[in-house]
Amino acid sequence: MQEAWRGKIGWDEVLPVELEHKYRLWERTMHFMSKCAISRRLFAENYDDFTVHIFTDASAYAYAACAFLRCEFKGQVTVKLMAAKARLAPMKKSTIPRLELLGATLGARLAETVDSILRTTSKTYFWCDSMHMLKRVRYLHTLRSNLRKRFYKEYLGELVRSPKVASRRKIISPGEIVIVESKNPNRMNWPLAQVIELFPGKDGVERVAKLRLASGEIIRPLQRIYPLELSASDHLIEDHHGTDIAAQNPGPTATDVLKEGKKSRWGRPLIPVKRLNL
């Protein structure tokens, strides 16, 4: 059927000789279906142990997977077919290794279905005769193991905070005004507080602070405290000598503006705004 679809043969057209020969050969083997019998009983009457075995295989035309149940009792072994799945190869031609991977994926899904039906813990074995598939599984296993080791060594080590490493966060000192995180989603409504005291931990790193709010005193971790952008110890604008530029180059005062007699476009005198020395 797939070859007929690939050849774009209509339902009322005559099949080519090659396709007709393949169909006649398939038709002659259909009588063997009546001789095929599958027992409905999976487990033996008595068994000591049982395992599940998944077999996968692929060809240029299809890929399939089947699940067998193997029971052991006093040295005797019984094997029965539980389930099987088969799929045709895609219309677009694929390589055999890719079809082997599709067969392995089908086998993994079949194993999940079988485990959910059995509802018992059992060992599951996967069997495949593709060397390319086995190499790929080993490569993925090695890649996952190396990634896990690198994650443990490099990433988790960075999560441990060392007191010797300088923190990127701004250092909070007693007397500073900070913003305290609250349950209010609007950050503009978070209260302001003053830092009274910092409490170091066993490692000497300060992680908790005592704060004074308008309503009283509270204790909060430093992760819930946000310092203001400017503090009393910060200098606004300084030159290379460490002196304020505003002090070196003071702006015009109100008296200077009045002496100049500046006027607007309409001839009205300009009254300067009084500056506050903050």
N, C-alpha and C positions, 0 to 999 in steps of 0.2 A: 504493500500500500504506500509506503513512504517513497519507494522508487517511482511509483506511478505519479505521486504528487510532485516529486522532483522533476519528472519528465513532462509535467503539465498535460497529463492525459485526461480527457474528459470521461465522465461516467458512462457515456454511450459510445465510446470509441473502442475499437478492437485493440487488445493488448499486443505489444510486440512479442516476437517469438521467444526471446529470452525470459521476459517476465511471465509469459504463459507457462513456460517449462518450469520455472521456480514455483509457480502456484500449483501446478499439477503434482510436483514432488511434495509440497507441503500437504496437499489434500490426501495423498496416499498414506501419510503418517498419522492422520487424525484418528485412526481406529485404535492407536495405542493409548489414547486418553481413557478409554473404557477400562483398561487394565491397570491404570494408576490408582492406587488406594492410599489414603492418608488417615492414620488412626487419629481419632478425636481425643483419646486419652494421652496426655503429655507425660505425666509422672508415672513411674512404675509403682506397683503396689507397695513395695518396700525399697527404700534407698537410704544410703548413708550420706551421700553428698551429690550435688549436681552443679553443673557449670553451663554457661551459655556461650556458644561459639557462633561468630558472625563471619560469613564468607562473602567476599566481594570480588567481582571480576568485570571486565569490559572488553568489548571488541569494536570494530569499526562501525557496527550497526546498532549496538545496544549496550547497556550496562545494567547490572543486577546485583542484588544482595539477598542473602537468605540467612535465617537464624535457626540453629539446632540446639536442642536440649540434651545434654549428656548426663545420665544418671548412673551411679555406681552403687552396687550392693553385693558385698561379700565376693569381690573380685569379678563380678559380672557387670558388663557395661551395656546399656541400652541408649540408643541415639534416635531422636525423633525430630522431624521437621515441625517448627512452630509457625513460621511466617516467611514470606518471600515477597520481594518487590522487584519489578523490572521496568526499565524505561528505554524508549528508543533514543538513539543518538539524535542530536539536533539536526535540523535540515541543513544548517551551515556546517560544513565539514570541520571536524575538530581532530586534534592529534590523539593518539592512543593514551599518552600520559594524562592528558586533560580528562579524557573519559574515565580513566582509572580514578582520578580525584573525585569525579562526580559519583562513581560507584562507592567510593569510601564515604562520601557525604551521605549517600543513601543508606549505607550500612549503619552509620552513627545514628541517624534518625530512627532506623528500625530497632536499634538497641534500646533507645529511649522508650519506644512504644512497648517493647517486650518487658522492660523493667517495670513500667507502670502497670502492666497486666499481672505479672507474677507477684508483685508487692512483697517480695522477699529479697534479702541481700544475697547476692551470688556473684561469683567471679565471672567476668565477661572477657572473652578472648576474641581478637579480631585477626582474621587471616586474609592475606592478599599475596598474590604471586608476582606483583609488579615491583621490580627493583627500583624503578624511578619513584614509585610511591613510598617505598620503605626509606629511601634516601631523603625524601622530602619530609617525612615524619621525623626522622632523626635530626634533620637540620632545624626544624621548628622546635623540637625539644631542646636542642642545644641553645638556640637563640633565646628561648624563654628562660632557660636556666641562667644564661649570661646576663640577661636583662634584670633578672631578680637579684643576682649578686651585685651588679652595678648599682641598682636601686638601693640596696642595703648599705653599701659602702659609701657611696657618694651623696645620695640625696638625704637619707635619714640622718647621716652625720651632720649635715648642714642645719637640720631642724633643732639640734641640741644647742641651746644658747650658752656660750662660754663667757664668763665674766672678763676674760682677757681680751675679747674682741670688742671693739668700740661699737656701741649701738648707733644705728643710723637715726634713731628717734631723738628728738630734742630732749636734752636733759632737763628734768623738772627739779626745782629746788624749793625749799620752804619759803613761803612768802609770795610765790608766784600766783597769778590769777589764771585759772584754767576753766575749761568747759567740761561739765560732767554729763556723760551720756545717760539718757533716760529712755523710758518706753515710748515717749512721744515721737512719732515718726517725723515730725517737723523739727529739724535741727535748730531752727531759729528760736525755738522755745526751750532749748536745753539750758539749765541754770548755770550761773557762774559761781565759782567757789574759790576760796583761798587755801593754798596748801599750808597745813600746819606742821605736819611731821611725816617723814618717810620711814617705812619699816623694812629693813633688809631681811632676806631669807637666810637659810642655813649656809648657802654658798656665798653670802655677802652681797648679792645683787638685790637692789631695791625693787620690789614688785607691788607693794601696797602703800597707800597714802591716806592720811587723815585729813579731811577737808572741813572747812567751815562755810556753811551756806547761810542764807538769810533765815532759814527755818531751824538751823541747828548744826550739829557736827555729825559727819558720816565717815565711813571708811570704804574706800573703793580701790580696786586693782588699777594699776597704771594703764592696762589695756582699755579701760573705760574712761580715761582722762585724756583730754586733748588740750595742749597748751596753746595760748594765743600766738599769733604770728610775731608780735612784738612784745617784748617784756622790758622791765626796768633796766636790765643789763645791756640791752641792745642799743647801738648808736644808729641814728637815722641816716645821716650822710656825713661821711668823713673824708678828708683828703689824705694824701700820703703822709702828712705831718701829724695826723691824728686830731686835728682841730676841725670844728664845724665850719663848713663853707658859708653857712648862713651868718655866722659871727664875723667872718672875714669880709663878706660883701653884703652888708645890711641893705635892705631895700629902702625906697623912699618913704619917709614918714608923712603924716598928715600935714605937718607944718611946711614941709618942702613943697607939697602939692599946692597949698594955699599961696605960698610966695610966688610960685610960677604963674598962678592965675590961669590955670587951664580952664577952658570952656568947651561946651558941647557944640555941635554943628549949628544949633539954634541960638547960640550966644549965651546960654545959661551957665553959671559957674558950677564946676564939679565939686561936690563935697565928698572927700575921701572917706572910706570906711575905716573905723578905728581898728587897729590890729591888736590882737591879744597876744601877749608874750607867753606862749605855752611852752 
